[in-house]
Amino acid sequence: MEQLKKNGAIADKTAVIGYCFGGTGALESARGNLPVAGVVSIHGSLGRDQSRKNEKLNAKILVENPADDKGVTPEDYNNLIKEMNDGDADWQIITYAHSKHTFTDPKSPDYNETMAKRAWNHTLVFLKELLK
C-alpha cells in the first residue's frame, strides 16, 4: 500500500480486485482492514480459519461467487455472511448460475461467457459507485 501511495494512489479511491487466489487476497485485504475503499473477490475462496475472531470490516465488499464452485462449501458461504454482518460491512454476494470455479477464464473448459460478462459488469457498477 505504501508503494502504491508513493506512486500517487489515494487510499479512499483504491480497490483491490482479484480472481481465484487473488480473490482470496482481496477478501483478506478487507479482513486485514487495509486502507482501501473496497474489494472485489471473483471466484475466490470464501473460507477462513474459524479460530479468527470476526472483526469490523471497513472496506466495501463485492463477492462474485460461481454457484457450482466445488471449493466453496455451504458452511464457507454462511460463515462469510456471518463474518460480514458481524463486521458491520457494506457487502454483497452475487452468485452466478451454471458456473464453476473458473467461469471467467476464456481458456477454461468451464468458461461461461454470459456469466463472465455479467460478473465484469457487476464489478464496473461496484467500482463506479465506490470511486465516485
Secondary structure, 3 states (H helix, E strand, C coil): CHHHHHCCCCHHHCEEEEECHHHHHHHHHHHCCCCCCEEEEECCCCCCCCCCCCCCCCCEEEEEEECCCCCCCHHHHHHHHHHHHHCCCCEEEEEECCCCCCCCCCCCCCCCHHHHHHHHHHHHHHHHHHCC
